[in-house]
């Protein structure tokens, strides 16, 4: 860790400036009194493609370059519970993330990576419970006790219905799986973040900054209420709730957004839900720079966009950060783009002096006013969600999706009219574009991955596998926690697709709301 106690001119720096200090309720200025004084945010680059062996090599490369946490991207079949040899997976295996069909793939994915020493985030929702259990099983094989495991599963199914689309089951059984994860981790994985409640995809779908905060916290309220209804105590699971936000190009608004979200959450947890554990009141969040802000035109300009968005996130006090590759508007990032994205974080962390004091924008007349305004607008939107009957009802009726779509339409109209300038796209365009290398996933990889999953099925104890799948069906029909039977099935090398098929047979599949 660099010495942040003096700046480049030798001027000694205090651990914080202004009142109230960071680290005090309602945490507007940050959740830690010393900000990044003890350690920088986790530099967690989102990565995964092709098969588990290829992704394993990319993770080892990023860790060797100074990345301080892993972030796993899964392919679409894995996200929606289909095995790689399923007809439903055709053409999508390994394309937008790594294909994981069974424990065998997970063992390969983390081969040679010490899970007791590395924090891992897994961007997975509908099948989050299964991937968490697979991760725990791999750690066991490494001899790592459950309490040593640190990381996060996204596990936020509500935003899938509202903004992204990788859901499987209807909302109620999906919420059951989410709260089952809360209870399972309370008992077995005490240092694991059980959910990352995501505003990122809501923002990427077109919401405003205030709507991103409002809809994210409305979803969070729904999860808290579901967990309380399932018999959990607020301070049993509150400290392990985490959040995930986007950071777009309106520099000061983004930093103010994070400040507003922190204090809104602290007051919600204390005043609405009666949380008393200080950790339950602290909004901890991961940030990813904006994917939709990247342009396919003049892609090198995206380096500048990403740097500014990352700086805004750091000024807003993020706990971990992913910076996009400059070529991601064209395809999966190349190794060069991934390394440059990581170096962007390292320059901010080690060269700019920005992390030296917490909340360096605090006290700015503009930033303080903007923080108040975002909170005011977000609270008004949350009140509108409550009028709809809460987040689940607002999603089931399509109300939330319509609100996001209307905001996206207004923004796009501004871009198309030229009122909102996008450099290289609607102004300062280039007469010719330099070719950019694009990562391409070989189509032969799909056949190889399908053959791997068939070998796993052929090589396991079929009687044990079938018996464990029957138990998944039995528990799904009841009310018990689903993770123990899923763990038993996955340990027997049953596949994600097989487990999800058993759950589909009981729960059915979600049918999206259609406008009349």
C-alpha positions as CSV (number, residue, x, y, z in Angstrom):
1,X,0.0,0.0,0.0
2,X,1.4,3.4,-1.0
3,X,2.0,6.0,1.8
4,X,-1.0,8.3,1.7
5,X,0.0,10.4,4.7
6,X,1.8,13.0,2.6
7,X,1.2,14.4,-0.9
8,X,3.8,14.9,-3.5
9,X,4.8,18.2,-2.1
10,X,5.4,16.7,1.3
11,X,2.4,18.3,2.9
12,X,1.1,16.0,5.7
13,X,-2.5,14.9,5.3
14,X,-5.2,14.4,7.9
15,X,-7.2,11.2,7.8
16,X,-10.3,13.3,6.9
17,X,-11.5,16.8,6.5
18,X,-14.8,18.5,7.4
19,X,-17.7,17.5,9.6
20,X,-19.3,15.1,10.0
21,X,-16.5,12.7,9.4
22,X,-16.7,9.6,7.3
23,X,-17.6,6.4,9.1
24,X,-20.5,7.8,11.1
25,X,-24.2,7.4,10.6
26,X,-25.8,8.0,8.1
27,X,-22.5,7.3,6.2
28,X,-23.0,9.9,3.5
29,X,-19.2,10.5,3.4
30,X,-18.3,6.8,3.5
31,X,-18.5,3.7,5.7
32,X,-15.0,3.9,7.0
33,X,-13.5,6.8,8.9
34,X,-10.2,6.5,7.0
35,X,-11.7,5.9,3.6
36,X,-9.0,4.1,1.6
37,X,-6.4,4.8,4.2
38,X,-6.1,1.2,5.3
39,X,-6.4,-0.4,1.8
40,X,-7.6,0.5,-1.6
41,X,-10.9,-0.8,-3.1
42,X,-10.8,-4.3,-4.5
43,X,-9.8,-4.2,-8.1
44,X,-12.1,-6.8,-9.5
45,X,-12.1,-7.2,-13.3
46,X,-15.1,-9.1,-14.7
47,X,-13.9,-12.0,-16.9
48,X,-14.8,-15.3,-18.3
49,X,-15.2,-16.8,-21.7
50,X,-15.1,-20.1,-23.6
51,X,-14.5,-23.1,-21.3
52,X,-13.2,-23.3,-17.7
53,X,-9.6,-23.9,-18.6
54,X,-9.4,-20.8,-20.8
55,X,-11.0,-18.6,-18.2
56,X,-8.7,-20.1,-15.5
57,X,-5.7,-18.8,-17.5
58,X,-7.2,-15.3,-17.8
59,X,-7.8,-15.2,-14.0
60,X,-4.2,-16.2,-13.3
61,X,-3.0,-13.6,-15.7
62,X,-5.1,-10.8,-14.1
63,X,-4.0,-11.8,-10.6
64,X,-0.4,-11.7,-11.8
65,X,-0.9,-8.2,-13.1
66,X,-2.1,-7.0,-9.7
67,X,-5.8,-7.6,-9.7
68,X,-7.0,-8.1,-6.1
69,X,-10.2,-10.0,-6.6
70,X,-11.9,-12.3,-9.1
71,X,-15.1,-11.6,-10.9
72,X,-16.7,-14.5,-12.9
73,X,-18.8,-14.0,-16.0
74,X,-20.9,-17.0,-16.9
75,X,-22.4,-17.8,-20.3
76,X,-26.1,-17.5,-21.0
77,X,-26.9,-21.2,-20.7
78,X,-25.3,-21.4,-17.3
79,X,-27.2,-18.2,-16.3
80,X,-30.6,-19.7,-17.3
81,X,-30.0,-23.3,-16.2
82,X,-29.3,-25.2,-19.4
83,X,-26.4,-27.6,-19.9
84,X,-24.0,-27.1,-22.8
85,X,-25.4,-30.0,-24.7
86,X,-29.0,-28.8,-24.5
87,X,-30.7,-27.7,-27.7
88,X,-31.6,-24.5,-25.8
89,X,-27.9,-23.7,-25.4
90,X,-27.0,-23.9,-29.1
91,X,-24.9,-21.0,-30.3
92,X,-24.4,-19.5,-26.9
93,X,-22.0,-21.8,-25.1
94,X,-19.0,-19.8,-23.8
95,X,-19.9,-16.7,-25.7
96,X,-20.5,-14.0,-23.1
97,X,-18.9,-15.9,-20.2
98,X,-17.6,-19.2,-19.1
99,X,-19.6,-22.4,-19.5
100,X,-20.1,-24.2,-16.2
101,X,-22.1,-27.4,-16.3
102,X,-21.0,-29.3,-13.2
103,X,-18.6,-29.6,-10.4
104,X,-16.0,-30.8,-12.8
105,X,-16.0,-27.5,-14.7
106,X,-15.8,-25.5,-11.4
107,X,-12.8,-27.5,-10.3
108,X,-11.1,-26.6,-13.6
109,X,-12.1,-23.0,-13.3
110,X,-10.4,-22.5,-10.0
111,X,-7.5,-24.9,-10.4
112,X,-4.4,-23.5,-8.8
113,X,-6.2,-20.5,-7.4
114,X,-6.1,-20.4,-3.6
115,X,-9.7,-19.7,-2.6
116,X,-8.7,-18.9,1.0
117,X,-6.7,-15.9,-0.2
118,X,-8.8,-14.6,-3.1
119,X,-12.2,-12.9,-2.9
120,X,-14.5,-14.0,-5.7
121,X,-17.6,-12.3,-7.1
122,X,-19.9,-14.4,-9.3
123,X,-22.3,-12.6,-11.6
124,X,-25.1,-15.1,-11.5
125,X,-28.8,-14.8,-10.5
126,X,-31.3,-17.4,-11.4
127,X,-28.8,-20.2,-10.7
128,X,-26.9,-18.4,-8.0
129,X,-27.6,-20.9,-5.3
130,X,-26.1,-23.7,-7.4
131,X,-22.9,-21.8,-8.3
132,X,-22.4,-20.8,-4.7
133,X,-22.6,-24.5,-3.6
134,X,-20.2,-25.5,-6.4
135,X,-17.7,-22.8,-5.2
136,X,-18.0,-24.2,-1.7
137,X,-17.4,-27.7,-2.9
138,X,-14.3,-26.7,-4.8
139,X,-13.0,-24.9,-1.7
140,X,-13.6,-28.1,0.4
141,X,-11.5,-30.0,-2.1
142,X,-8.7,-27.4,-1.6
143,X,-9.1,-27.9,2.2
144,X,-10.5,-24.4,2.8
145,X,-12.9,-24.1,5.7
146,X,-16.2,-22.4,4.9
147,X,-15.5,-19.4,7.2
148,X,-12.4,-18.6,5.2
149,X,-14.4,-18.0,2.0
150,X,-15.0,-14.4,1.0
151,X,-16.8,-13.0,-2.0
152,X,-20.3,-12.3,-3.5
153,X,-23.0,-13.9,-5.6
154,X,-25.2,-11.4,-7.4
155,X,-28.3,-13.4,-6.6
156,X,-30.6,-10.4,-7.5
157,X,-33.5,-11.9,-9.4
158,X,-35.8,-9.0,-9.3
159,X,-33.7,-6.8,-11.6
160,X,-33.7,-9.7,-14.0
161,X,-37.4,-9.4,-14.4
162,X,-37.2,-5.6,-14.6
163,X,-34.2,-4.9,-16.8
164,X,-32.1,-7.9,-17.9
165,X,-34.0,-11.1,-18.6
166,X,-32.0,-14.0,-17.4
167,X,-34.6,-15.4,-15.1
168,X,-36.0,-19.0,-14.9
169,X,-38.7,-19.3,-12.3
170,X,-41.6,-17.1,-11.3
171,X,-40.9,-14.4,-8.7
172,X,-42.1,-16.2,-5.6
173,X,-40.0,-19.4,-5.9
174,X,-37.1,-17.2,-7.0
175,X,-37.4,-15.2,-3.8
176,X,-37.5,-18.4,-1.9
177,X,-34.2,-19.5,-3.4
178,X,-32.7,-16.0,-2.5
179,X,-33.7,-16.2,1.1
180,X,-32.6,-19.8,1.3
181,X,-29.2,-18.6,0.4
182,X,-29.3,-16.0,3.2
183,X,-30.1,-18.7,5.7
184,X,-27.6,-21.2,4.4
185,X,-24.7,-18.6,4.5
186,X,-25.7,-17.5,8.0
187,X,-25.1,-21.0,9.1
188,X,-22.2,-22.1,6.9
189,X,-20.5,-19.2,5.1
190,X,-20.5,-16.3,7.6
191,X,-18.2,-14.1,5.6
192,X,-19.9,-14.4,2.2
193,X,-22.0,-11.6,0.7
194,X,-25.3,-13.3,0.0
195,X,-26.6,-10.9,-2.6
196,X,-25.4,-8.0,-4.7
197,X,-28.6,-5.9,-5.2
198,X,-28.0,-4.5,-8.6
199,X,-28.8,-1.0,-9.9
200,X,-26.2,-1.5,-12.7
201,X,-28.5,-3.3,-15.1
202,X,-31.4,-0.9,-14.3
203,X,-29.1,2.0,-15.2
204,X,-27.8,0.2,-18.3
205,X,-31.4,-0.3,-19.4
206,X,-31.9,3.4,-19.4
207,X,-32.9,4.7,-15.9
208,X,-31.8,8.0,-14.5
209,X,-29.3,8.1,-11.7
210,X,-32.1,8.8,-9.1
211,X,-34.2,5.9,-10.5
212,X,-31.2,3.6,-10.3
213,X,-31.0,4.3,-6.6
214,X,-34.8,4.2,-6.1
215,X,-35.4,0.9,-7.9
216,X,-32.3,-0.7,-6.3
217,X,-33.3,0.2,-2.8
218,X,-37.0,-0.8,-3.5
219,X,-35.7,-4.3,-4.6
220,X,-33.6,-4.4,-1.5
221,X,-36.7,-3.7,0.7
222,X,-38.4,-6.6,-1.0
223,X,-35.5,-9.0,-0.2
224,X,-35.4,-7.8,3.4
225,X,-39.2,-8.3,3.8
226,X,-39.0,-11.8,2.2
227,X,-36.1,-12.8,4.6
228,X,-38.0,-11.5,7.6
229,X,-41.1,-13.4,6.5
230,X,-39.0,-16.5,6.2
231,X,-38.1,-16.2,9.9
232,X,-34.7,-14.6,9.6
233,X,-33.6,-11.7,11.9
234,X,-32.6,-8.5,10.4
235,X,-29.1,-8.4,11.9
236,X,-28.6,-12.1,11.0
237,X,-28.5,-11.3,7.3
238,X,-28.3,-7.5,7.1
239,X,-24.5,-7.2,7.4
240,X,-24.0,-9.5,4.3
241,X,-26.2,-7.6,1.9
242,X,-24.2,-5.7,-0.7
243,X,-25.0,-3.6,-3.8
244,X,-23.9,-3.1,-7.3
245,X,-24.1,0.2,-9.2
246,X,-23.2,1.6,-12.6
247,X,-21.0,4.7,-13.0
248,X,-21.9,6.7,-16.1
249,X,-20.5,9.9,-17.6
250,X,-22.2,12.7,-15.6
251,X,-19.2,12.9,-13.3
252,X,-20.5,14.8,-10.3
253,X,-24.0,13.3,-10.4
254,X,-22.5,9.8,-10.2
255,X,-20.4,10.6,-7.1
256,X,-23.4,12.3,-5.5
257,X,-25.5,9.3,-6.3
258,X,-23.3,7.0,-4.2
259,X,-23.4,9.4,-1.3
260,X,-27.2,9.7,-1.4
261,X,-27.6,5.9,-1.7
262,X,-25.5,5.3,1.4
263,X,-27.4,7.5,3.7
264,X,-30.8,6.4,2.3
265,X,-30.0,2.8,3.1
266,X,-28.7,3.6,6.6
267,X,-31.9,5.3,7.5
268,X,-34.1,2.6,5.9
269,X,-32.4,-0.2,7.8
270,X,-32.5,1.6,11.1
271,X,-35.9,3.3,11.0
272,X,-38.0,0.9,8.8
273,X,-36.5,-2.4,9.8
274,X,-35.0,-1.7,13.3
275,X,-31.5,-2.9,12.5
276,X,-29.1,-2.4,15.4
277,X,-25.9,-3.9,14.1
278,X,-23.9,-1.1,12.6
279,X,-22.8,-3.3,9.8
280,X,-26.4,-3.8,8.7
281,X,-26.7,0.0,8.2
282,X,-23.6,0.3,5.9
283,X,-24.3,0.2,2.2
284,X,-21.3,-1.6,0.7
285,X,-21.1,-1.6,-3.1
286,X,-19.3,-2.7,-6.2
287,X,-19.2,-0.4,-9.2
288,X,-18.8,-1.1,-12.9
289,X,-18.1,1.6,-15.4
290,X,-20.8,2.1,-17.9
291,X,-21.2,-0.5,-20.7
292,X,-23.7,1.6,-22.6
293,X,-21.5,4.6,-22.5
294,X,-18.9,2.9,-24.6
295,X,-18.9,3.5,-28.4
296,X,-18.0,1.2,-31.2
297,X,-16.8,4.3,-33.1
298,X,-13.3,5.4,-32.2
299,X,-13.1,2.8,-29.4
300,X,-9.8,4.1,-28.0
301,X,-11.8,7.1,-26.8
302,X,-13.5,4.7,-24.4
303,X,-10.2,4.6,-22.4
304,X,-10.9,8.2,-21.4
305,X,-14.6,7.5,-20.6
306,X,-13.7,4.6,-18.4
307,X,-11.0,6.5,-16.5
308,X,-13.4,9.3,-15.7
309,X,-16.1,7.0,-14.6
310,X,-13.7,5.0,-12.5
311,X,-12.5,8.2,-10.8
312,X,-16.1,9.3,-10.1
313,X,-16.7,5.9,-8.4
314,X,-13.6,6.2,-6.3
315,X,-14.6,9.7,-5.2
316,X,-18.0,8.3,-4.3
317,X,-16.4,5.7,-2.1
318,X,-16.9,2.4,-3.9
319,X,-15.7,-0.8,-2.1
320,X,-14.7,-2.6,-5.3
321,X,-14.5,-1.7,-9.0
322,X,-14.5,-3.1,-12.5
323,X,-13.3,-1.0,-15.3
324,X,-14.5,-1.9,-18.8
325,X,-12.2,-2.7,-21.7
326,X,-12.1,-0.1,-24.5
327,X,-13.2,-2.7,-27.0
328,X,-16.3,-4.0,-25.2
329,X,-18.7,-2.2,-27.5
330,X,-17.3,-4.6,-30.2
331,X,-16.9,-7.9,-28.3
332,X,-15.3,-9.6,-25.3
333,X,-12.2,-7.6,-24.1
334,X,-8.9,-8.7,-25.5
335,X,-6.1,-9.3,-23.1
336,X,-4.5,-5.9,-24.0
337,X,-7.8,-4.1,-23.2
338,X,-8.3,-6.1,-20.0
339,X,-4.8,-5.2,-18.8
340,X,-5.2,-1.5,-19.7
341,X,-8.6,-1.4,-17.8
342,X,-6.8,-2.8,-14.7
343,X,-4.0,-0.3,-15.1
344,X,-6.6,2.5,-15.2
345,X,-7.6,1.6,-11.6
346,X,-4.0,1.2,-10.5
347,X,-3.1,4.7,-11.8
348,X,-6.0,6.2,-9.9
349,X,-5.1,4.2,-6.8
350,X,-1.4,4.8,-6.7
351,X,-0.6,8.0,-8.7
352,X,-3.4,10.5,-8.3
353,X,-3.5,11.0,-4.5
354,X,-7.4,10.8,-4.8
355,X,-7.7,8.0,-2.2
356,X,-5.6,9.9,0.4
357,X,-8.7,11.3,2.3
358,X,-12.3,10.0,2.4
359,X,-15.0,11.9,0.5
360,X,-12.7,14.6,-1.0
361,X,-15.8,16.1,-2.7
362,X,-17.6,16.5,0.6
363,X,-18.4,20.1,1.4
364,X,-18.6,21.2,-2.3
365,X,-21.8,23.3,-2.6
366,X,-22.7,21.6,-5.8
367,X,-22.0,18.1,-4.7
368,X,-23.9,18.5,-1.5
369,X,-26.9,20.1,-3.3
370,X,-26.8,17.3,-5.9
371,X,-26.7,14.6,-3.2
372,X,-29.8,16.1,-1.6
373,X,-31.6,16.4,-4.9
374,X,-30.9,12.8,-5.9
375,X,-32.1,11.6,-2.5
376,X,-35.3,13.7,-2.9
377,X,-36.0,12.3,-6.4
378,X,-35.2,8.8,-5.4
379,X,-37.5,8.9,-2.4
380,X,-40.3,10.2,-4.6
381,X,-39.8,7.3,-6.9
382,X,-39.7,4.8,-4.1
383,X,-43.0,6.2,-2.8
384,X,-44.4,5.5,-6.3
385,X,-43.1,1.9,-6.1
386,X,-44.9,1.5,-2.7
387,X,-48.1,2.8,-4.3
388,X,-47.8,-0.1,-6.8
389,X,-47.6,-2.5,-3.9
390,X,-43.8,-2.8,-3.7
391,X,-41.1,-3.9,-6.0
392,X,-42.4,-7.3,-6.8
393,X,-45.8,-6.0,-7.8
394,X,-44.4,-3.1,-9.7
395,X,-42.3,-5.6,-11.8
396,X,-45.1,-8.1,-12.2
397,X,-47.4,-5.4,-13.6
398,X,-44.7,-4.0,-15.9
399,X,-44.8,-0.6,-14.2
400,X,-41.1,-0.5,-13.3
401,X,-40.1,-1.7,-16.8
402,X,-42.2,1.1,-18.4
403,X,-40.6,3.8,-16.2
404,X,-37.1,2.6,-17.2
405,X,-38.1,2.5,-20.8
406,X,-39.5,6.0,-20.7
407,X,-36.2,7.3,-19.3
408,X,-34.2,5.4,-21.9
409,X,-36.4,6.9,-24.7
410,X,-35.9,10.5,-23.4
411,X,-32.1,10.1,-23.2
412,X,-31.9,8.5,-26.6
413,X,-33.9,11.4,-28.1
414,X,-31.4,13.8,-26.6
415,X,-28.5,11.8,-28.2
416,X,-30.2,11.6,-31.6
417,X,-31.0,15.4,-31.6
418,X,-27.4,16.2,-30.7
419,X,-28.4,17.9,-27.4
420,X,-26.4,15.2,-25.6
421,X,-23.0,15.0,-27.2
422,X,-21.3,11.6,-27.6
423,X,-17.8,12.2,-28.9
424,X,-17.2,10.1,-32.0
425,X,-20.8,9.1,-32.4
426,X,-22.9,12.2,-33.0
427,X,-20.1,14.8,-33.0
428,X,-16.4,14.8,-33.9
429,X,-16.8,11.7,-35.9
430,X,-13.9,10.1,-37.8
431,X,-13.8,9.8,-41.6
432,X,-12.2,6.4,-41.3
433,X,-11.9,3.9,-38.4
434,X,-8.7,2.0,-37.5
435,X,-9.4,-1.8,-37.3
436,X,-9.6,-3.2,-33.8
437,X,-8.7,-6.7,-32.8
438,X,-11.8,-8.5,-31.5
439,X,-11.9,-11.6,-29.3
440,X,-13.7,-14.4,-31.0
441,X,-14.9,-17.7,-29.4
442,X,-14.3,-20.6,-31.7
443,X,-17.5,-22.5,-32.6
444,X,-15.7,-25.8,-32.1
445,X,-15.5,-25.0,-28.4
446,X,-19.3,-25.6,-28.0
447,X,-19.0,-29.2,-29.2
448,X,-16.0,-29.8,-27.0
449,X,-17.9,-28.5,-23.9
450,X,-21.0,-30.5,-24.8
451,X,-18.8,-33.7,-25.0
452,X,-17.3,-32.8,-21.6
453,X,-20.7,-32.7,-19.9
454,X,-21.6,-36.0,-21.5
455,X,-18.5,-37.6,-20.1
456,X,-19.3,-36.3,-16.6
457,X,-22.7,-37.9,-16.7
458,X,-21.3,-41.2,-18.0
459,X,-18.6,-41.3,-15.3
460,X,-20.6,-40.6,-12.2
461,X,-22.6,-43.0,-10.0
462,X,-25.9,-42.9,-11.7
463,X,-27.9,-44.3,-8.8
464,X,-26.5,-41.7,-6.4
465,X,-27.1,-38.9,-8.9
466,X,-30.7,-39.9,-9.5
467,X,-31.5,-40.3,-5.8
468,X,-30.1,-36.9,-5.1
469,X,-32.1,-35.3,-7.9
470,X,-35.2,-36.9,-6.5
471,X,-34.5,-35.2,-3.2
472,X,-34.3,-31.8,-4.9
473,X,-37.8,-32.5,-6.3
474,X,-39.1,-33.5,-3.0
475,X,-37.7,-30.5,-1.2
476,X,-38.9,-28.1,-3.9
477,X,-42.5,-29.4,-3.2
478,X,-42.0,-28.6,0.5
479,X,-40.9,-25.6,2.4
480,X,-37.4,-26.5,3.6
481,X,-34.1,-24.9,2.5
482,X,-33.2,-26.0,-1.0
483,X,-29.4,-25.6,-0.8
484,X,-28.7,-28.8,1.2
485,X,-30.3,-31.1,-1.5
486,X,-28.8,-29.0,-4.3
487,X,-25.4,-29.4,-2.6
488,X,-25.9,-33.2,-2.4
489,X,-26.8,-33.4,-6.1
490,X,-24.0,-31.2,-7.3
491,X,-21.5,-33.1,-5.2
492,X,-22.6,-36.2,-7.0
493,X,-21.7,-34.5,-10.3
494,X,-25.3,-33.8,-11.3
495,X,-25.4,-30.9,-13.7
496,X,-26.9,-27.4,-13.3
497,X,-29.3,-28.2,-16.1
498,X,-30.5,-31.4,-14.4
499,X,-31.1,-29.6,-11.1
500,X,-32.9,-26.7,-12.8
501,X,-35.1,-29.1,-14.7
502,X,-36.2,-30.6,-11.4
503,X,-37.0,-27.1,-10.1
504,X,-38.8,-26.2,-13.3
505,X,-41.0,-29.2,-13.0
506,X,-42.2,-27.9,-9.6
507,X,-42.0,-24.1,-9.9
508,X,-42.7,-23.6,-13.6
509,X,-41.1,-20.9,-15.7
510,X,-41.7,-17.1,-15.5
511,X,-43.7,-15.6,-18.4
512,X,-42.9,-11.9,-18.8
513,X,-45.6,-9.4,-18.5
514,X,-47.1,-8.5,-21.9
515,X,-48.6,-5.1,-22.7
516,X,-52.3,-5.3,-23.7
